C-alpha cells in the first residue's frame, strides 16, 4: 500500500456490507478500497468479511474509522486491513494517537492479538515486521482547525498521507456543501501548499462519480484520490439508464 502513495492512486469507499459489493469494486481496477465505518451500518464482523474479499482479489484494503479510536484501530488491523483512514484529525496530538494505535511497540502502543492478520498465530513474526514498515495511516483533513494546524499534523512521524473531506471542511466554514466559496477555496490552496512543501502525498474525496471532476482533481496535483462511494455509483448507474428512456414511460 505504501508504494501506491508515491504515485497517483485512485480508490473508492464501501458503505454496503455485502461481500459482492467489495468483490465487484475490487475487480473493477481501483488501486485501493476503503471500508467505511463512519457513515455506514457496517459492523466489525462485516468489515472483516469485506477486508477478506478485497484482500483475496489482490487489492489493498483500508478502513475509514468511525472515530480516532485505539480499540477500533486494533480490531480492523487485526482483521487484515493494510491501514486506516482517520476522520476529523485536527491536531498533531490526535495524529500521534492514531499512529501509536496502529503500530506495535516500541513504535506504538497497539496490543498483540493472533487473528487473521497474524495468520491466526502462524505468522506473527512476519506480520510484526510488515506492520512496522508497511501499515498506513491516512489522516482526514476536514475541519478548518486541521487546516490551521496542517504543518504540525503532516509532520508527525508515521502519518503517510492525507485526504480532504470536502463536505465536513465546508461545514466547518459554516456552509456545508459549498465548494466554491472563497473560504473553502482558500483552505484547499493552503492544504496543497503545505503538503507540497512537506512532501506528504494526499488528495480529496470526490463524492459524485463524475469523470470530469476526477480529471480536474488529478490535474490539480492530487495523488491519493477517493473516487465516489458504492451507493452513489449504484444510484447514478441506475438513473443514467432510466433517464434515457423516460420519454417512453410518459
N, C-alpha and C positions, 0 to 999 in steps of 0.2 A: 504493500500500500504506500509506503513512504516514497518508493520510486515514482509513483504517479504524481506526487506533489512537486516534482521537479519539472513537470511539463503540463500541457493542457490536459485536464481530465474532466469528464462530464459524467455526473451521476444523477441519481433521482431519489425521491422519497417514497417509502412504502408505508401506507397507513391502514391497509386492509390486511387482515390477519390470515388469509388463506395462502398456503404454500404455492398454489398455482400462480398467484399474482407475482410472487418472488421469482418463480421459475420462468415465467414469460418475460419479465423485465430483465432478468439476468441473461437470458438468451438473446435479447434484443441488441446487446452490444454496449451497454453502459460500462464505463470504466469502474464504477463502484455503485453500491446501493446502500441507502441508509434506512434502517428500520426506525420508524418514528414512534417513540413512546410519549412524546409531549402532547401531541394533538391527535391522538387516536385512542381506540379502546383496546389496543394490543396489550396483552399481559406478558409476564416474563416467560411463561411456558410457550406461548405463541411466538415470542421473539426468538427463542432458541430454535424452534422449527423453521422459522424464516431464515435465520442465520445459517442453519444447516443446509437448507435448499440453495441459498445463494452461494455458499462455500463450495458445495458439490458441483456447481456449474462453473467454478473457477473464477468467480467474481469476488473481489474484496467486499466484506460486509462490515458496515459501520452501524452504530446505534446512536440516534439522536435521543438523548436522555430526557426524562420529564423535568429534571432539575439537576443541579450540580450536587449530586448525592453519592457519597462514597460507597454505600451499600449497593445501590443500583449499578454503579460502575463495576464493582467487583462481580456482580452476578452476570452482567452481559458479557464482560470479558471472559469469565469462566465458561460461558456458553459458546465462545469461539469468535466473538467479534474481533476484528483487527484493530478497532479503535473506537473512540467515542466523539460525538459532536455535542458540545456542552452549551446549553442555551443560556442566554442572558448573563454572560460574563461581563462584569462592569468594573473590575479592579484586578490588579496584579495578584492580590491575595487569593481571590477566587480562582484565578488561573493556576496558581501554585497548588491549591487544594485539589483541583481536577487532575493535574499531573501526578501528584502524590498518590491519589486514589487509584490511578491506572497502573502504576509501577510497583513491583515488589521492592522490599528493602534490598540494598541500602539506599536506592534512589527514592523510593516512595514508602507508602505505609500499607499497601494492599495485603490483605491476609491470604494465606495459601489454601487452596482447595484442590481437590482432584476430580475435576469434572470433564466436560467434553474437550475444552481447550487443552487440557493436560493429558489427553488420551486416557482419561479415567484412571490416571496413576501410572501409565506405562511410558509417558514421555515428559515427565516433569522437568528433568534437566534440560532437555531440548527446548521446551516451552519457556523455561526461565530465561534462557539466553535470547530466545526470539523476542520476548516481550520487552526486555531491556533495550533492545536495539531497534525494534520494528513496530511496536504498538504506537498508535497515532492518537494525538489529542488535538482536536479542532475546536477552537472557541468561536462561539457565535457573537458577532458584534451587532447588537440590535437595540441599543439604547444610547442616547446622547452622552450619558456618563461614560460609557465604554469608549466612545469616540474621543472624549476629553482625556481619557486615561490610556489611549491606544498604545502609545510608545512603551509604557510600563508593562502592559498586558502582553504585547508581542515580544517583549524582551525576556520573558520568563523562559528559562531553560526547560525544554520538554514540550513547549507549545509548537506544534508543527505547522499550523496554518490557521486560517480564519474563514468564516463565511458570514456574509451580511444577511440578517433577517430584515427585509425591507419593510414589511408591514409593522413590526414592532418598533423599528427605528423611527418610522414616520409617526407612529403613535406616541413615542416619547417626545416628539416635537409638537404634539398637540393636534395632529392632522392625519389620522390613520388612513393609509391607502393613497395619500398624495405623494407621488414620487417625482413630481416636477416642481415642488415648491423650492424657493431659494434656499431655505434652511436645509432641506433634505439633500439637494444637490451639493451644497457646501460641505455637508457631513461626508458625503460619498467622495468628494475630492480629497478631503483630509485623510480619509481611510486609505485611499490609493497612494497618496503622497507618503504617508508614514510607512505603510507596508513595503512600498518600493524602496525607500531609503534603508529599511532594516533587512530587506531581502527575504521577507516572510511571504510565502505564497498564499493566495486567497481568492475569494470571489463572492458570488452572490447567489441567492436562491431565486430563480426565475419561476414564478408560481404558475403562470399560464403557459401551456405548451406551444409557444409561438416561435417558429424557426428564425424569424427576423429579429426577435428580441435576443435569441441565443447568439446569432451572428454579431449583433451590436455589442453584446456583453463580451464576446471574445475580442472584438476589435478595440474595446476599451482597455484590454490588457489583463482581464481576469483569467486565472488559471484553474481555479477549483470551483466548478460550477455545478449547482444542483438544478437540473432541468426538470421543472414541474414536479408533479406528485401523481401517484397512481389514480386517485379519484378524478383529478382534473383531466388527465389523459383519457380516461374512460368516458367522462362526460363529453368532452369535445369531440371524441371519435363518434359517439352515438349521435350527437346533434348535427355533425357535419353531413352525415348521410341523409338524415331525415330532412334537413333544411333544403337539400337538393330536390326533394320530391314533394315539398309542401304544396305546390300548386295543384298536384293531382289529388290531394286529400281535402281540398276545399269543398 
